[in-house]
Amino acid sequence: MSQHPLIAVRDLSVSYHAGGHTTQAVKHLSFSMAQGETVAIVGESGSGKSTLANALLGLLPGTARVDGGQLWVDGIDVAHASERQKRHLRGRTLGLVPQDPMVSLNPTLRVGQQIGEALALAHGRRYRSLDADVLALLGQVGLDQPALRARQYPHELSGGMRQRVLIAIALAGNPRLIIADEPTSALDVTVQRKILDHLQRLVAERGISLLIITHDLGVATDRADRLLVMKQGELVEQGPPRLVVQAPQHPYTRDLLAAAPAFSHRRRPRPLTPGTQPILSLEGIGKTFELPKTKGRHNRFVALQGLSLQVHPGQTLAIVGESGSGKSTALRIALGLEAPSQGRILFDQVDVTGLGWRAFRPLRRRMQLVQQNPFAALDPRFTVFDSIVEPLVSFGLLKGPALEQAARELIERVHLPVSYLDRLPRELSGGQRQRVAIARALALQPDLLLLDEPVSALDVSVQAQILALLDELQRELGIAYVLVSHDLAVVASMADHVLVLRQGQVVEQGTVDAVFDRPTSDYTRELIAAIPGHKAAA
């Protein structure tokens, strides 16, 4: 083992300079990492954690400047190293597992070619896509049939498989440290656990250090030997995860812990008036997709089978399950965007199965969708005013002063200033954009909102604010929600009833307390066991 720390950061300050403006991204940061240690850096957007990762990798953009301090990696001062030294560090000492495999992997190259390129950069010789070293790496990261996977393109793999490919690329140079930047934030909870379990096993077997960068306190506390909490460029707290979670010293850490949805925190069930009819019912819904023929044979994919559910006014039904479980297909069928192969759709006791687009359109006034990604949900060319009133204009309901008054009332209902009506989406934070998306969904005074992962793209404190807003709106307006989420802590804190889907079939449903406290299905128990954050809280 080397005598010096693998990483030694001393009084580091980094700033960005653009358009005459200076932004302090990292301020007087100091910490170190030993060989074989796992450290997690936790912070929200703008905390400086990604800037720190780029500084360690020698990948700061041209607009960034190291204003002071030292940044040593394996005895090399990265802040003053040559490009050749930085490339050597990235090839042999440091490996990166980035956040989004669909962005990080080349869609035009087979998986084996991309791993071969990483091996070539690290070791200075050519590797074919089916070379033994390529296949060995694919096997080491837990991918079955390595020869098949090496021949596939990224889009032919699941999200978890793509993330394993990124881990293989990071391991290609036999690094001493892996930097994992939000490595599982886009994955389902059980896939997330399997990926992190496997990454930790590889780290332990190889004696590698692991630096996890995340906004997820649960992941950090489960996986790290030491936890560092950053806020606006400063290190505000550090220590063993159990100590930080159970006895936080800094107010910001306490705020983060308080804002994180807790699986044990359940909202009080909303009483249902006897005789109340459901606003939405799906009865025996099945959906089969026809796939291209192979060797003259018809191929079919069964996305849903025998799905039945009811949603009552003023209540929340949550649908949970992994990717491919049928959650999104169920939402599309409820919205009338997809016709079921079997079964009936009842909206307010009226059978709307098979209605054409024109006949279904009036019903869309009564059910609206809030999408997962607030950055993609709003037209970047539209002001907030244009986005909010778009449904009212589309249905020809209001114009002139009445339209302006409606926009003011809607923006205030989601607790944004009226002055924001003149802003463009790029001038808003993620949480503010999601508030605008909710205001737009409320414009037609719907009876039902379909919430597709409404907070998964947001920081933990912003998540708490949006969930509180949705709860307030439901209490005041009596709206029903269908919540699709892979975050069981969010579901537990928000839903009255929960339905668990697996491979298109319902494996369990009932009240939140019944399903989560007394699960009858092995799959539900597996989902609950995979929730991050249990270790440190125990």
Secondary structure, 3 states (H helix, E strand, C coil): CCCCCCEEEEEEEEEEEECCEEEEEEEEEEEEECCCCEEEEECCCCCCHHHHHHHHHCCCCCCEEEEEEEEEECCEEHHHCCHHHHHHHHHHHEEEECCCHHHHCCCCCCHHHHHHHHHHHHHCCCCCCCCHHHHHHHHHCCCCCHHHHHHCCHHHCCHHHHHHHHHHHHHCCCCCEEEEECCCCCCCHHHHHHHHHHHHHHHHHHCCEEEEEECCHHHHHHHCCEEEEEECCEEEEEECHHHHHHCCCCHHHHHHHHHCCCCCCCCCCCCCCCCCCCCEEEEEEEEEEEEEEECCEEEEEEEEEEEEEEECCCCEEEEECCCCCCHHHHHHHHCCCCCCCEEEEEECCEECCCCCHHHHHHHHCCEEEECCCHHHHCCCCCCHHHHHHHHHHHCCCCCCHHHHHHHHHHHHHCCCCHHHHHCCHHHCCHHHHHHHHHHHHHCCCCCEEEEECCCCCCCHHHHHHHHHHHHHHHHHHCCEEEEECCCHHHHHHHCCEEEEEECCEEEEEEEHHHHHHCCCCHHHHHHHHCCCCHHHHC
